[in-house]
Amino acid sequence: MPRAQGCAGAALYRMYLSRERRDAQERGFPRSICPCPFDPQNFPPRTARSGVNSIEISRNTTRTMIPNQLQTFLAVVKNGNFSSAARRLGISSAAVSKSVAQLEKSLEVRLFHRTTHSLTLTEDGLDLHRRTGHLVEQLEDQIRLSSDRKRTPHGTLKVNLPDSFGRMVVLPLLPAFMEKYPDIQLDLRFDDRLGDLVKEGADVGIGVMLNPDSRVIAREFYKIQPILVASKAYIERHGLPQTPEELSQHNCVALRSPTTGRIKPWNLKDNGEHIQFEPKGNLIVNNLAASMKAAEMGLGISLAGVRIAQSLLEDNGCSAQLLHEGCFKRVLQQYEPDPIQALIYYSSRHYLPAKTRLFIDYLMEHANDERTLDLDVLAQEV
């Protein structure tokens, strides 16, 4: 059993013991040991000598057992550092540091090892987080649930979106949602980098990849059909490749990953066998829309999703059905890979706020027709 000086949970308990609780401690516990209030197994068994059958804590004591600084401490643990926690809480880094220092002083323990470049939990910090983190989260969830039941959906909803896909697929779906739920403010972040949903304080994320370090729930949302395209002018000058091997004789517009900085390979399929091609040429971009624009300008062959190609055509006054008549030509359709599954994901909490649930359900419902269209449109190769 941990000693009072070495257990952050015990120190927290010791701060707020009521007079009755202290009397019970004197009768039933040794002076050097203080059981943590969050773990019932630490209480001593009933004995005839102790004369204590049960120990009750008054309602007033229960309300004061959670100091205000505890939420700040948990935010620092979740976000990894003071500055990220400050952005999440909407306060300054100095205020976060002061709050943690006050908690450490009150508990008489050190919660973090601090250096210039790192912040790690001490043994007492780990103990406090392990014992209280899930309890505070459940309490916050219950409070939000009770609040949502009484009010219409409202508040700010932060959403992470890939740039081109977000602008061309998701954004057109939102006007009707905003009209239906005017009290929900959408805070959209368009960025092709692979971010961390929890650390960035976002409610919802959309993408084809997940950060392996993030604990999120993901649902299949949208199928993206990759296609190779080139302009009519480029094909007239350089010809049309007939096999993936012939791509090496062409100028291919490469796409650099904003997350890793590496060139993304082109995944193709030959008689059911997956193959990878390393695109090479004299142009590299880090945005799908830019890649498609380069193809439109006759600078080379580009890889993109059907919907991005369709949207660019519509922006230039072309219909998707007129693809083969001049705007673009589809290249190596018989070697195209299987559709890529885009995901919609959110933090793995027990309780999902109403605004988040409504947004996810809305996108899942209204993206279906376009998903089917995406797999059928641009279906002819020229």
C-alpha positions as CSV (number, residue, x, y, z in Angstrom):
1,M,0.0,0.0,0.0
2,P,1.5,3.4,-1.0
3,R,2.6,5.9,1.6
4,A,0.9,9.3,1.8
5,Q,3.9,11.2,0.7
6,G,4.4,9.0,-2.4
7,C,0.8,8.7,-3.7
8,A,-0.6,11.7,-5.6
9,G,-4.1,10.2,-5.3
10,A,-3.6,9.9,-1.6
11,A,-2.4,13.4,-1.3
12,L,-5.5,14.6,-3.1
13,Y,-7.6,12.6,-0.7
14,R,-5.8,14.0,2.3
15,M,-6.5,17.6,1.2
16,Y,-10.2,17.2,1.4
17,L,-10.9,14.8,4.1
18,S,-13.8,15.8,6.3
19,R,-13.6,15.9,10.0
20,E,-15.6,12.6,10.2
21,R,-13.3,11.0,7.7
22,R,-10.2,12.0,9.6
23,D,-11.7,10.6,12.8
24,A,-12.4,7.3,11.0
25,Q,-8.8,7.3,9.7
26,E,-7.5,7.6,13.2
27,R,-9.6,4.7,14.3
28,G,-9.0,2.4,11.2
29,F,-5.8,3.3,9.4
30,P,-2.2,3.6,10.5
31,R,-0.8,7.2,10.5
32,S,1.7,6.5,7.8
33,I,-0.8,5.1,5.3
34,C,-3.5,7.0,3.5
35,P,-5.7,5.0,1.1
36,C,-6.5,6.6,-2.3
37,P,-10.3,7.6,-2.4
38,F,-10.5,6.5,-6.0
39,D,-9.7,2.8,-5.3
40,P,-12.1,1.2,-2.8
41,Q,-9.8,-1.8,-2.6
42,N,-7.4,0.3,-0.5
43,F,-9.8,0.6,2.4
44,P,-9.1,-1.9,5.3
45,P,-11.4,-4.8,5.8
46,R,-13.9,-4.7,8.6
47,T,-12.5,-5.9,11.9
48,A,-13.9,-6.1,15.4
49,R,-10.9,-4.1,16.7
50,S,-11.4,-1.2,14.4
51,G,-15.1,-0.9,15.1
52,V,-15.6,0.8,11.7
53,N,-18.2,-0.8,9.4
54,S,-18.2,1.8,6.7
55,I,-16.9,5.3,6.1
56,E,-19.2,7.9,4.6
57,I,-18.1,11.1,2.9
58,S,-20.5,14.0,3.0
59,R,-21.9,15.5,-0.2
60,N,-20.0,18.8,0.5
61,T,-16.8,16.8,0.8
62,T,-17.4,15.0,-2.5
63,R,-18.0,18.2,-4.4
64,T,-14.7,19.7,-3.1
65,M,-12.6,16.6,-3.8
66,I,-11.8,17.6,-7.4
67,P,-9.6,20.8,-7.5
68,N,-10.0,23.1,-10.5
69,Q,-6.4,22.5,-11.5
70,L,-7.0,18.7,-12.1
71,Q,-8.6,19.4,-15.5
72,T,-5.6,21.4,-16.6
73,F,-3.3,18.6,-15.5
74,L,-5.3,16.0,-17.5
75,A,-5.3,18.3,-20.5
76,V,-1.5,18.6,-20.4
77,V,-1.2,14.8,-20.2
78,K,-3.5,14.3,-23.2
79,N,-1.9,17.0,-25.4
80,G,1.7,16.3,-24.5
81,N,2.9,19.7,-23.5
82,F,1.8,23.0,-21.9
83,S,1.3,25.0,-25.1
84,S,-0.9,22.4,-26.8
85,A,-3.0,22.1,-23.6
86,A,-3.3,25.9,-23.5
87,R,-4.6,26.0,-27.0
88,R,-7.1,23.3,-26.2
89,L,-8.3,25.0,-23.1
90,G,-8.3,28.5,-24.6
91,I,-5.8,30.0,-22.1
92,S,-2.2,31.0,-22.1
93,S,0.7,28.6,-21.5
94,A,1.7,30.6,-18.5
95,A,-1.7,30.0,-17.0
96,V,-1.4,26.3,-17.6
97,S,2.0,26.2,-16.0
98,K,0.8,28.1,-13.0
99,S,-2.2,25.9,-12.6
100,V,-0.1,22.7,-12.6
101,A,2.3,24.3,-10.1
102,Q,-0.6,25.1,-7.8
103,L,-1.8,21.5,-8.0
104,E,1.7,20.1,-7.3
105,K,1.9,22.5,-4.3
106,S,-1.5,21.4,-3.0
107,L,-0.7,17.7,-3.4
108,E,2.8,18.1,-2.1
109,V,4.1,16.0,-5.0
110,R,5.9,16.6,-8.3
111,L,3.8,15.6,-11.3
112,F,6.1,16.3,-14.2
113,H,9.7,16.1,-15.1
114,R,10.4,19.3,-16.9
115,T,13.4,20.0,-19.2
116,T,13.9,22.5,-22.0
117,H,12.8,20.1,-24.7
118,S,10.6,17.5,-23.0
119,L,7.8,17.0,-20.4
120,T,7.2,13.6,-18.9
121,L,5.1,12.4,-16.0
122,T,6.7,11.4,-12.7
123,E,5.6,8.3,-10.9
124,D,3.2,10.3,-8.8
125,G,1.9,12.0,-12.0
126,L,1.3,8.6,-13.7
127,D,-0.5,7.5,-10.6
128,L,-2.8,10.5,-10.5
129,H,-3.6,10.3,-14.2
130,R,-4.3,6.5,-14.0
131,R,-6.6,6.9,-11.0
132,T,-8.5,10.1,-12.0
133,G,-8.3,10.5,-15.8
134,H,-11.1,8.1,-16.7
135,L,-13.3,9.3,-13.8
136,V,-13.1,13.0,-14.9
137,E,-13.8,12.1,-18.5
138,Q,-16.9,10.1,-17.5
139,L,-18.1,13.0,-15.4
140,E,-17.6,15.5,-18.2
141,D,-19.4,13.1,-20.6
142,Q,-22.4,12.8,-18.3
143,I,-22.6,16.6,-17.9
144,R,-22.5,17.1,-21.6
145,L,-25.1,14.4,-22.1
146,S,-27.5,16.0,-19.6
147,S,-26.9,19.4,-21.3
148,D,-27.5,18.2,-24.8
149,R,-30.8,16.6,-23.8
150,K,-32.2,20.0,-22.8
151,R,-30.8,22.1,-25.6
152,T,-30.8,22.2,-29.4
153,P,-27.4,21.2,-31.0
154,H,-25.0,24.1,-30.8
155,G,-21.4,25.1,-30.3
156,T,-18.2,24.9,-32.4
157,L,-17.4,21.8,-34.3
158,K,-13.8,21.5,-35.4
159,V,-13.2,19.3,-38.5
160,N,-9.9,18.3,-40.1
161,L,-10.2,17.7,-43.9
162,P,-7.8,16.9,-46.7
163,D,-7.4,20.0,-48.8
164,S,-8.6,19.0,-52.3
165,F,-11.0,16.3,-51.2
166,G,-12.5,18.6,-48.5
167,R,-13.1,21.5,-50.9
168,M,-14.5,19.4,-53.7
169,V,-16.4,16.6,-51.9
170,V,-17.3,17.7,-48.4
171,L,-17.7,21.4,-48.6
172,P,-20.5,21.3,-51.2
173,L,-22.5,19.1,-48.8
174,L,-22.4,21.6,-45.9
175,P,-24.8,24.5,-46.9
176,A,-27.9,22.3,-46.2
177,F,-26.4,21.1,-42.9
178,M,-25.7,24.7,-41.8
179,E,-29.2,25.8,-42.7
180,K,-30.7,22.9,-40.7
181,Y,-28.5,23.4,-37.7
182,P,-27.7,27.2,-37.6
183,D,-26.5,27.1,-34.0
184,I,-23.6,24.8,-34.9
185,Q,-20.5,26.7,-36.0
186,L,-18.2,24.7,-38.3
187,D,-14.5,25.3,-37.9
188,L,-12.9,23.6,-40.9
189,R,-9.2,23.0,-41.3
190,F,-8.1,22.1,-44.8
191,D,-4.7,20.4,-44.7
192,D,-3.3,17.3,-46.4
193,R,-0.9,16.6,-43.6
194,L,-1.7,13.6,-41.4
195,G,-2.5,15.2,-38.0
196,D,-3.4,13.9,-34.5
197,L,-7.1,14.5,-33.9
198,V,-6.9,14.5,-30.1
199,K,-3.8,16.7,-29.8
200,E,-5.1,19.2,-32.3
201,G,-8.4,19.5,-30.4
202,A,-10.5,18.5,-33.4
203,D,-13.9,16.8,-33.1
204,V,-14.0,15.0,-36.5
205,G,-11.4,14.1,-39.1
206,I,-11.6,12.8,-42.6
207,G,-8.9,11.1,-44.6
208,V,-7.6,7.9,-46.1
209,M,-5.0,7.3,-43.4
210,L,-5.0,7.4,-39.6
211,N,-2.3,8.5,-37.2
212,P,-1.2,5.1,-35.6
213,D,-0.7,6.9,-32.2
214,S,-4.3,8.3,-32.1
215,R,-7.0,6.4,-30.3
216,V,-10.0,7.1,-32.5
217,I,-13.1,5.4,-33.9
218,A,-13.1,5.3,-37.7
219,R,-16.0,4.6,-40.1
220,E,-15.9,3.9,-43.8
221,F,-17.2,7.1,-45.4
222,Y,-16.4,7.5,-49.1
223,K,-14.8,5.5,-51.9
224,I,-12.2,7.3,-54.0
225,Q,-11.4,5.8,-57.4
226,P,-7.8,6.7,-58.5
227,I,-7.4,7.4,-62.2
228,L,-4.5,8.5,-64.5
229,V,-5.3,11.4,-66.7
230,A,-3.5,13.6,-69.3
231,S,-4.6,16.4,-71.5
232,K,-5.4,15.9,-75.2
233,A,-2.6,18.2,-76.1
234,Y,-0.1,16.1,-74.1
235,I,-1.3,12.9,-75.7
236,E,-1.0,14.4,-79.2
237,R,2.6,15.3,-78.5
238,H,3.8,12.3,-76.6
239,G,1.4,9.5,-77.4
240,L,-0.7,7.3,-75.1
241,P,1.1,4.7,-72.9
242,Q,-0.3,1.2,-73.3
243,T,1.3,-0.5,-70.2
244,P,2.5,0.7,-66.8
245,E,6.1,0.0,-68.0
246,E,5.6,2.7,-70.7
247,L,4.9,5.3,-68.1
248,S,8.7,5.5,-67.6
249,Q,8.9,7.1,-71.0
250,H,6.5,9.9,-70.1
251,N,6.6,13.0,-67.9
252,C,4.7,12.0,-64.8
253,V,3.6,14.7,-62.3
254,A,4.7,13.4,-58.9
255,L,2.9,14.1,-55.6
256,R,5.0,14.8,-52.5
257,S,3.4,13.8,-49.2
258,P,2.9,16.8,-47.0
259,T,3.3,14.5,-43.9
260,T,6.4,12.5,-44.8
261,G,8.0,14.6,-47.5
262,R,8.3,11.5,-49.7
263,I,7.1,11.0,-53.3
264,K,3.9,9.0,-53.3
265,P,4.1,5.9,-55.5
266,W,1.3,5.1,-58.0
267,N,-0.6,1.9,-57.0
268,L,-1.8,0.1,-60.1
269,K,-3.3,-3.3,-60.7
270,D,-2.4,-5.8,-63.5
271,N,-4.6,-8.9,-63.8
272,G,-5.4,-8.8,-60.1
273,E,-1.8,-8.3,-59.0
274,H,-0.9,-5.0,-57.2
275,I,2.1,-3.1,-58.6
276,Q,3.7,0.1,-57.7
277,F,5.2,2.7,-60.1
278,E,7.5,5.4,-59.0
279,P,6.4,8.5,-60.9
280,K,9.3,10.5,-62.4
281,G,9.3,13.8,-64.3
282,N,10.3,17.4,-64.1
283,L,7.4,18.5,-61.9
284,I,6.6,17.7,-58.2
285,V,3.6,19.1,-56.3
286,N,2.1,18.5,-52.9
287,N,-1.5,19.1,-53.7
288,L,-3.9,16.9,-55.8
289,A,-5.7,19.9,-57.3
290,A,-2.4,21.3,-58.4
291,S,-1.5,17.9,-59.9
292,M,-4.7,17.9,-61.9
293,K,-4.2,21.5,-63.0
294,A,-0.7,20.6,-64.3
295,A,-2.3,17.7,-66.3
296,E,-4.8,20.1,-67.8
297,M,-2.0,22.4,-68.8
298,G,-0.4,19.6,-70.7
299,L,2.6,19.2,-68.4
300,G,2.3,15.5,-67.9
301,I,0.3,12.5,-66.7
302,S,-1.3,12.9,-63.2
303,L,-2.9,10.6,-60.7
304,A,-6.0,11.8,-58.9
305,G,-9.5,10.8,-57.7
306,V,-12.4,10.8,-60.0
307,R,-14.2,13.5,-58.1
308,I,-11.3,15.9,-58.2
309,A,-11.0,15.4,-62.0
310,Q,-14.7,16.0,-62.3
311,S,-14.7,19.1,-60.2
312,L,-11.9,20.6,-62.2
313,L,-13.7,19.9,-65.4
314,E,-16.9,21.6,-64.1
315,D,-14.8,24.6,-63.0
316,N,-13.6,24.9,-66.6
317,G,-17.0,24.5,-68.1
318,C,-16.7,20.9,-69.1
319,S,-19.1,18.1,-68.1
320,A,-17.7,14.8,-67.0
321,Q,-19.4,13.1,-69.9
322,L,-17.3,15.3,-72.3
323,L,-14.0,14.0,-70.8
324,H,-13.1,12.1,-73.9
325,E,-14.0,15.0,-76.2
326,G,-11.1,17.2,-75.2
327,C,-10.6,18.3,-71.6
328,F,-8.8,15.2,-70.4
329,K,-8.1,11.7,-71.5
330,R,-8.1,8.8,-69.1
331,V,-4.9,6.7,-69.2
332,L,-4.4,3.0,-68.5
333,Q,-7.9,2.4,-67.2
334,Q,-7.5,-1.4,-67.3
335,Y,-4.6,-1.0,-64.8
336,E,-6.5,1.2,-62.3
337,P,-6.4,0.0,-58.7
338,D,-9.3,-0.8,-56.4
339,P,-11.1,2.2,-54.9
340,I,-9.5,3.8,-51.8
341,Q,-11.7,3.9,-48.7
342,A,-11.8,7.4,-47.1
343,L,-12.6,7.3,-43.4
344,I,-14.5,9.6,-41.1
345,Y,-13.1,9.4,-37.5
346,Y,-13.6,10.9,-34.1
347,S,-12.3,10.6,-30.6
348,S,-13.1,7.3,-28.9
349,R,-15.2,8.7,-26.0
350,H,-18.0,6.9,-24.4
351,Y,-20.3,9.8,-25.1
352,L,-20.5,11.5,-28.5
353,P,-21.8,15.1,-28.4
354,A,-25.0,15.7,-30.3
355,K,-23.3,18.2,-32.7
356,T,-20.7,15.6,-33.6
357,R,-23.1,12.8,-34.1
358,L,-25.4,14.9,-36.3
359,F,-22.5,16.0,-38.5
360,I,-21.2,12.4,-39.0
361,D,-24.7,11.0,-39.7
362,Y,-25.4,13.8,-42.2
363,L,-22.2,13.2,-44.2
364,M,-22.7,9.4,-44.1
365,E,-26.2,9.9,-45.5
366,H,-25.6,12.6,-48.1
367,A,-22.3,11.3,-49.5
368,N,-23.8,8.0,-50.7
369,D,-25.2,9.2,-54.1
370,E,-22.0,11.0,-54.9
371,R,-20.0,8.0,-53.9
372,T,-21.9,5.8,-56.4
373,L,-21.6,8.5,-59.1
374,D,-17.8,8.8,-58.5
375,L,-17.3,5.1,-59.4
376,D,-19.3,5.3,-62.6
377,V,-18.4,8.7,-64.0
378,L,-15.4,9.1,-66.4
379,A,-15.8,5.4,-67.2
380,Q,-14.6,5.5,-70.8
381,E,-10.9,5.5,-71.7
382,V,-9.9,7.1,-74.9
